[in-house]
Amino acid sequence: MKQNNSSILLVGGGTGGHAAPVLAVYRKIKEIDREAKVFVIGVGTKEERAFLGTIPNYIKIKTGKLNRYLTIKNLVELIKFVIGSIQSLYYIWKIKPSVVFSKGGYVSLPVINAARFFNIPYFLHESDIVMGKVNRLLAKNAKKTYVSFPLQFYKEVTSNKKIWSGPILRDGFADAVSGGRKSFGFKNNNPIIFLTGGSQGSLNMSKSIIGVANKLLDNYNIIHQAGKHSYDLVMDFHNKLEKNKQANYYVTEMLVEKSGKDMMLEAINAADLIITRASSTISELAIKAKPMVVVPWKYSAQDHQLKNAKFLEDHNSAIMITDDSLGSESLFSVIKLLFSDKDKMKEMASNASNLFPSNGVSMICEDIIDEAKE
């Protein structure tokens, strides 16, 4: 297939964890080469559209997750995957990209398969310490696979094809900026706790913070990204609080750009302590040198969140609470412990800041552009 050397295709989405890095890659490519024609393919979820919806060449396909067992639900997913594969072949033929970059996730499989059909080179990025199922399938034929954690954790990828890039950070993310307090309406100087369960949210984490919020809000401010699974529950609790405590408790379903501000970055910069799932976000938070309490989701594929969290804990860069151990009292205890030992918080933050490279997005985008020009 004759390729259009100015066309680059990015694929990834579904959740904010996949979509935000795709947006960062898109913006960096356009910053390096304003004339580059960049297309993005995703699946069009609400979380994905919050990041990618304003990109001019944003394309949505319908595809499904492939599972081992044949059930009615999985049969529907298989049908959707077949539809997505046909759509992917069409868009690859129409766009004729010279290179494809994939952030992983189920939307990537039919698109990269279509790219392989047309003999188009592709790059991958893996955010977790354990490679996701789709990336494992695709890594063998990838031109390069960039990884967030040290190279020894990715034995599936041949040594000459894997590069330790660290996480894909949004432009300016790694800059050591404090503040952000005013963006959330806090009028006091109390420490700020930022709790995030990601774009999906964590019901367990939300219930745990709700159980102690009344006690915490006398001495702390809370930023709570509740996610779609617990937003209504948290807002109902928030609205029943005393007015002075409501002012100290900022609740949102998602933290996206608002009035020209990256609200996720504002929250991270403002936070004195971050309580988070152990998803790919923890490598970004580590670079920001933030003390963390990490709560790995016990149902994550191949226990990758537990392994992500253990990596930080083993390097004295975070405190881990397992999902089964998490509750209001255990959460309150670790918050009190950390804020009573500022030296420990500083040590954790300093250790975390040295764990990951922070220039990954520039490295990846320069390689993508070089490949597109060949």
C-alpha positions as CSV (number, residue, x, y, z in Angstrom):
1,M,0.0,0.0,0.0
2,K,1.4,3.4,-0.9
3,Q,1.7,5.4,2.3
4,N,1.2,9.1,3.0
5,N,4.5,10.1,4.6
6,S,2.8,13.0,6.5
7,S,0.2,10.7,8.2
8,I,0.7,9.2,11.6
9,L,-1.9,7.1,13.4
10,L,-2.3,6.8,17.2
11,V,-4.5,4.2,18.8
12,G,-5.6,3.7,22.3
13,G,-8.5,4.7,24.6
14,G,-11.5,3.3,26.4
15,T,-10.2,4.6,29.8
16,G,-8.5,7.8,30.8
17,G,-5.4,5.8,31.6
18,H,-5.1,4.9,27.9
19,A,-6.5,8.1,26.4
20,A,-4.4,10.7,28.4
21,P,-1.1,9.4,27.1
22,V,-2.4,9.3,23.5
23,L,-3.4,13.0,23.9
24,A,0.1,13.7,25.2
25,V,1.7,12.0,22.2
26,Y,-0.6,13.8,19.8
27,R,0.3,17.2,21.3
28,K,4.0,16.5,21.4
29,I,4.1,15.4,17.7
30,K,2.2,18.5,16.7
31,E,4.6,20.6,18.7
32,I,7.7,19.0,17.0
33,D,6.1,19.0,13.5
34,R,3.1,21.3,13.1
35,E,2.6,20.0,9.5
36,A,2.3,16.4,10.6
37,K,-1.1,14.9,9.9
38,V,-2.1,12.9,12.9
39,F,-5.1,10.6,13.3
40,V,-6.4,9.0,16.4
41,I,-8.5,5.9,16.7
42,G,-10.5,5.0,19.9
43,V,-13.7,3.5,21.0
44,G,-15.6,6.6,22.0
45,T,-16.3,6.1,25.7
46,K,-17.1,9.1,27.8
47,E,-13.8,8.9,29.6
48,E,-11.9,8.7,26.3
49,R,-13.8,11.6,24.7
50,A,-12.9,13.8,27.7
51,F,-9.3,13.6,26.5
52,L,-9.5,13.0,22.7
53,G,-12.9,14.4,21.7
54,T,-11.5,17.7,20.5
55,I,-8.8,16.2,18.2
56,P,-9.8,17.1,14.6
57,N,-9.0,13.6,13.2
58,Y,-10.5,11.6,16.0
59,I,-12.1,8.4,14.8
60,K,-14.3,6.0,16.8
61,I,-14.6,2.3,16.0
62,K,-16.8,-0.4,17.6
63,T,-14.8,-3.3,18.9
64,G,-14.8,-5.8,21.7
65,K,-12.6,-7.7,24.1
66,L,-11.4,-11.2,23.1
67,N,-11.9,-13.7,25.9
68,R,-11.0,-17.4,26.1
69,Y,-14.4,-18.7,27.1
70,L,-17.4,-18.8,24.8
71,T,-20.5,-17.3,26.5
72,I,-23.3,-15.2,25.2
73,K,-21.5,-12.0,26.4
74,N,-18.2,-13.1,24.9
75,L,-20.0,-14.0,21.6
76,V,-21.2,-10.4,21.5
77,E,-17.7,-9.1,22.2
78,L,-16.4,-11.4,19.4
79,I,-18.9,-9.9,16.9
80,K,-17.9,-6.4,17.9
81,F,-14.3,-7.4,17.5
82,V,-15.0,-8.6,13.9
83,I,-16.8,-5.3,13.2
84,G,-13.8,-3.4,14.6
85,S,-11.4,-5.4,12.5
86,I,-13.3,-4.5,9.3
87,Q,-13.5,-0.8,10.3
88,S,-9.7,-0.9,11.1
89,L,-8.9,-2.3,7.7
90,Y,-11.0,0.4,6.1
91,Y,-9.4,3.3,8.1
92,I,-5.8,2.0,7.6
93,W,-6.5,1.8,3.9
94,K,-8.1,5.2,3.8
95,I,-5.5,7.0,6.0
96,K,-2.5,5.2,4.6
97,P,-0.3,6.0,7.6
98,S,3.4,5.5,7.4
99,V,3.6,4.5,11.1
100,V,1.2,3.6,13.9
101,F,1.7,4.1,17.6
102,S,-0.4,2.0,20.1
103,K,-0.9,2.7,23.8
104,G,-2.5,-0.7,24.3
105,G,-5.9,-1.8,25.3
106,Y,-8.5,-3.8,23.4
107,V,-9.1,-1.1,20.7
108,S,-5.4,-1.5,19.7
109,L,-5.6,-5.2,18.6
110,P,-7.8,-4.8,15.4
111,V,-6.0,-1.6,14.4
112,I,-2.5,-3.1,14.7
113,N,-3.6,-6.3,13.0
114,A,-4.8,-4.1,10.1
115,A,-1.5,-2.2,10.1
116,R,0.3,-5.5,9.9
117,F,-1.9,-6.6,7.0
118,F,-0.7,-3.6,5.1
119,N,2.9,-4.0,6.3
120,I,2.9,-0.7,8.2
121,P,5.5,-0.5,11.1
122,Y,4.2,0.2,14.6
123,F,5.4,1.2,18.1
124,L,4.0,0.2,21.4
125,H,4.0,1.6,24.9
126,E,3.4,-0.4,28.1
127,S,2.5,1.5,31.3
128,D,2.4,-1.3,33.8
129,I,5.1,-3.5,35.3
130,V,3.3,-6.5,33.7
131,M,2.6,-6.3,30.0
132,G,-1.1,-6.2,29.1
133,K,-2.6,-9.0,27.1
134,V,-2.8,-7.0,23.9
135,N,0.7,-5.7,24.1
136,R,2.0,-9.2,24.7
137,L,0.4,-10.4,21.5
138,L,1.7,-7.5,19.5
139,A,5.2,-7.0,20.9
140,K,6.9,-9.6,18.8
141,N,6.4,-7.7,15.6
142,A,6.6,-4.2,16.9
143,K,9.4,-2.0,15.7
144,K,10.0,-0.8,19.3
145,T,8.2,-1.3,22.6
146,Y,8.6,1.5,25.1
147,V,8.1,0.6,28.8
148,S,7.5,2.5,32.0
149,F,9.3,0.2,34.5
150,P,12.9,-1.1,34.3
151,L,13.6,-3.4,31.4
152,Q,14.2,-6.6,33.4
153,F,10.4,-6.8,34.0
154,Y,9.6,-7.3,30.3
155,K,11.1,-10.7,29.4
156,E,8.5,-11.1,26.6
157,V,10.2,-8.4,24.5
158,T,13.6,-9.0,22.9
159,S,16.3,-6.8,24.3
160,N,17.0,-4.9,21.1
161,K,13.4,-3.9,20.7
162,K,12.5,-2.6,24.2
163,I,13.4,0.8,25.5
164,W,12.9,2.2,29.0
165,S,11.1,5.4,28.3
166,G,9.2,5.7,31.6
167,P,5.6,6.9,31.5
168,I,4.2,9.2,28.9
169,L,3.8,12.5,30.6
170,R,1.7,15.5,29.4
171,D,3.7,18.6,28.4
172,G,5.0,20.4,31.5
173,F,3.9,17.6,33.8
174,A,7.3,16.9,35.2
175,D,8.0,20.5,36.1
176,A,8.2,21.0,39.9
177,V,5.3,23.3,40.3
178,S,3.5,23.8,43.6
179,G,0.1,25.4,44.1
180,G,-3.2,24.6,42.4
181,R,-5.0,25.2,45.7
182,K,-7.1,28.1,44.3
183,S,-8.4,25.9,41.5
184,F,-10.4,23.9,44.0
185,G,-11.8,26.8,46.0
186,F,-9.9,26.0,49.3
187,K,-9.7,29.1,51.4
188,N,-7.6,27.8,54.3
189,N,-4.0,26.6,54.4
190,N,-4.7,23.0,55.6
191,P,-2.9,20.1,54.0
192,I,-4.5,18.7,50.9
193,I,-5.3,15.0,50.4
194,F,-6.0,13.9,46.8
195,L,-7.8,10.6,46.5
196,T,-8.3,9.2,43.0
197,G,-9.7,5.9,41.9
198,G,-9.1,6.8,38.2
199,S,-11.7,7.6,35.6
200,Q,-13.7,4.4,36.5
201,G,-13.5,5.2,40.2
202,S,-13.2,2.8,43.2
203,L,-16.3,2.2,45.3
204,N,-14.1,0.7,48.1
205,M,-11.8,3.7,48.2
206,S,-14.8,6.1,48.1
207,K,-16.6,4.4,50.9
208,S,-13.4,4.4,53.0
209,I,-12.8,8.1,52.7
210,I,-16.5,8.9,53.3
211,G,-16.3,7.0,56.5
212,V,-13.7,9.3,57.9
213,A,-14.3,12.5,56.0
214,N,-16.1,14.3,58.8
215,K,-13.0,13.8,61.0
216,L,-10.5,14.7,58.3
217,L,-12.2,17.8,57.1
218,D,-11.6,19.7,60.3
219,N,-7.8,19.6,59.6
220,Y,-7.4,18.7,55.9
221,N,-8.8,19.6,52.5
222,I,-9.8,16.7,50.2
223,I,-9.8,16.5,46.4
224,H,-11.8,13.4,45.4
225,Q,-11.9,12.1,41.9
226,A,-14.7,9.7,42.4
227,G,-15.0,8.2,38.9
228,K,-18.2,7.1,37.3
229,H,-18.8,4.1,39.7
230,S,-19.0,6.2,42.9
231,Y,-19.6,9.8,41.9
232,D,-23.3,9.8,42.8
233,L,-22.6,8.2,46.2
234,V,-19.9,10.7,47.1
235,M,-21.8,13.7,45.9
236,D,-24.8,12.7,48.0
237,F,-22.5,12.5,51.0
238,H,-20.9,15.8,50.2
239,N,-24.2,17.6,49.9
240,K,-25.2,16.5,53.4
241,L,-22.1,17.9,55.0
242,E,-22.0,21.1,57.0
243,K,-21.3,24.1,54.6
244,N,-17.9,24.8,56.1
245,K,-16.9,21.2,55.5
246,Q,-18.3,21.1,52.0
247,A,-15.9,24.0,51.1
248,N,-13.0,21.8,52.2
249,Y,-14.2,18.8,50.1
250,Y,-13.9,19.1,46.3
251,V,-15.6,16.2,44.5
252,T,-15.6,15.5,40.7
253,E,-16.2,12.5,38.5
254,M,-13.2,13.2,36.4
255,L,-10.3,15.7,36.4
256,V,-9.9,17.0,32.9
257,E,-9.0,20.4,31.3
258,K,-11.1,23.2,32.6
259,S,-10.8,26.9,31.7
260,G,-7.4,26.1,30.1
261,K,-6.1,24.3,33.1
262,D,-5.1,20.6,33.4
263,M,-7.1,19.9,36.5
264,M,-5.4,16.5,37.1
265,L,-2.0,18.3,37.1
266,E,-3.5,21.1,39.4
267,A,-4.7,18.4,41.9
268,I,-1.3,16.6,41.9
269,N,0.6,19.9,42.3
270,A,-1.7,21.0,45.2
271,A,-1.6,17.6,47.0
272,D,0.4,17.0,50.1
273,L,-0.6,13.3,50.0
274,I,-2.1,11.2,47.2
275,I,-4.2,8.1,47.7
276,T,-4.5,6.2,44.5
277,R,-5.1,2.9,42.7
278,A,-1.8,1.3,41.6
279,S,-2.5,1.7,37.9
280,S,-0.1,3.3,35.5
281,T,-0.7,6.6,37.1
282,I,1.7,5.8,40.0
283,S,4.8,6.2,37.8
284,E,3.6,9.7,36.9
285,L,3.0,10.6,40.5
286,A,6.4,9.2,41.4
287,I,8.1,11.6,39.0
288,K,6.1,14.4,40.7
289,A,7.8,13.4,44.0
290,K,4.5,13.0,45.8
291,P,4.0,10.8,48.9
292,M,1.6,8.1,48.0
293,V,-0.7,5.5,49.6
294,V,-1.4,2.9,46.9
295,V,-4.4,0.6,46.9
296,P,-4.0,-2.0,44.2
297,W,-7.2,-3.3,42.7
298,K,-7.3,-7.0,43.6
299,Y,-9.0,-8.0,40.3
300,S,-6.5,-6.4,38.0
301,A,-5.2,-8.6,35.1
302,Q,-2.2,-10.8,36.2
303,D,-2.2,-8.8,39.5
304,H,-0.4,-6.0,37.7
305,Q,-1.6,-3.4,40.1
306,L,-0.2,-5.4,43.1
307,K,3.1,-5.7,41.3
308,N,3.2,-2.0,40.4
309,A,2.5,-1.2,44.1
310,K,5.1,-3.7,45.3
311,F,7.8,-2.1,43.1
312,L,7.2,1.3,44.8
313,E,6.9,-0.2,48.3
314,D,10.2,-2.2,47.8
315,H,11.9,1.1,47.0
316,N,10.4,2.8,50.1
317,S,8.5,5.1,47.8
318,A,4.9,4.5,48.8
319,I,2.8,2.7,51.5
320,M,0.6,0.0,50.1
321,I,-2.8,-1.0,51.5
322,T,-4.4,-4.1,49.9
323,D,-8.0,-3.8,48.8
324,D,-9.0,-6.4,51.4
325,S,-7.3,-4.4,54.2
326,L,-8.7,-1.0,53.1
327,G,-11.4,0.5,55.3
328,S,-12.1,3.8,57.0
329,E,-10.0,3.1,60.0
330,S,-7.0,1.7,58.2
331,L,-7.1,4.7,55.8
332,F,-7.4,7.2,58.7
333,S,-4.5,5.5,60.6
334,V,-2.1,5.7,57.6
335,I,-3.1,9.4,57.0
336,K,-2.4,10.3,60.6
337,L,0.8,8.3,60.6
338,L,2.2,10.1,57.6
339,F,1.2,13.6,58.5
340,S,2.8,13.1,62.0
341,D,6.1,12.0,60.3
342,K,7.0,14.6,57.7
343,D,10.5,13.2,57.4
344,K,9.0,9.9,56.2
345,M,6.8,11.7,53.6
346,K,9.8,13.6,52.3
347,E,11.9,10.4,52.1
348,M,9.2,8.5,50.2
349,A,8.7,11.4,47.8
350,S,12.5,11.8,47.2
351,N,12.9,8.0,46.6
352,A,9.9,8.0,44.2
353,S,11.3,10.9,42.1
354,N,14.3,8.9,41.1
355,L,12.6,5.7,40.0
356,F,11.4,6.6,36.4
357,P,12.7,8.5,33.4
358,S,10.7,11.7,32.7
359,N,11.5,12.4,29.0
360,G,9.6,9.5,27.5
361,V,7.1,11.4,25.4
362,S,9.9,13.4,23.6
363,M,11.8,10.2,22.9
364,I,8.8,8.3,21.6
365,C,7.5,11.2,19.4
366,E,10.9,11.8,17.8
367,D,11.1,8.1,16.9
368,I,7.6,8.2,15.5
369,I,8.3,11.3,13.3
370,D,11.7,9.9,12.1
371,E,9.9,6.7,11.1
372,A,7.2,8.6,9.3
373,K,9.8,10.5,7.3
374,E,11.7,7.4,6.2
